[in-house]
Amino acid sequence: MTLIEFCGCALIAFGPPMTMFCLTVANNPIYIIIMISSCFFWLCALLTSSFLWAIVVPLKETLAFGVIFSVLIQEIFRYLFYYILKKAQTGLQKVSEVGNKGSIQSIRWLSLSYVSGFGFGIMSGAFSLVNVLADATGPGTVGLYGDSPKFFISSAFITLTFILLHTFWGIIFFDSCDKGCKYRIAYVILSHLTVSSLTFFNQLQFYLASLIPCYLITIITGVIAYQCSGGTLKSLKECLPFSLG
């Protein structure tokens, strides 16, 4: 039973992202490099947050302090990664002009923002769920000592939310920095803080109180990211295999 739960939770959290990786990232080596680089930047943000948490001794026991500063530091490193990519954009384009056997493999700035956000999300999801999945393999039964049996599956859905959100946040953040749109940058930071704060409900086993708002924010953020990428309602209807009307 524990093995089945492990596989189920792993597929819930990482199944859609792995599909996204195979369909949109794996066929371009430049995208893979960008994704790995963004994963490294997220790890640097985590390391910086850990240093800050260790230095500020009086607030070590305050979880909200760690969450707020962790989010802010992640967004600072997201900007640093944006700045570095912007400087390297021309060089990346030249490197990607000629692919295998002389074929053209062009890259777009929108794709780079997507891949960078995806890298942030993958590394965030891996760190948040790997230990949980390790515990899910047993031995033991979930809820044996009064704990909620919904903990593992709720953690998997929350992890999936953060992976998708980081992908959307990457698109919105890069586009907003290019256009100088401060209110969308503020939305990325505030929505990141909000979703992270909603996970406090999990300590009280109020999983729906965190899952429902998180997914609503994910949908809203996805719509904004779609608009930032140039999508419209007309183009969405044209992409659908069936008519909505």
Secondary structure, DSSP 4 states (H G I P E B T S, - for coil): -HHHHHHHHHHHHHHHHHHHHHHHTTT-HHHHHHHHHHHHHHHHHHHHHHHHHHH-GGGTT-HHHHHHHHHHHHHHHHHHHHHHHHHHHHHHHHHHSS-GGG------HHHHHHHHHHHHHHHHHHHHHHHHHHHHT-SS-TTTTS--TTHHHHHHHHHHHHHHHHHHHHHHHHHHHHHT-HHHHHHHHHHHHHHHHHGGGGGGT-HHHHHHHHHHHHHHHHHHHHHHTT--HHHHHHHSSS---
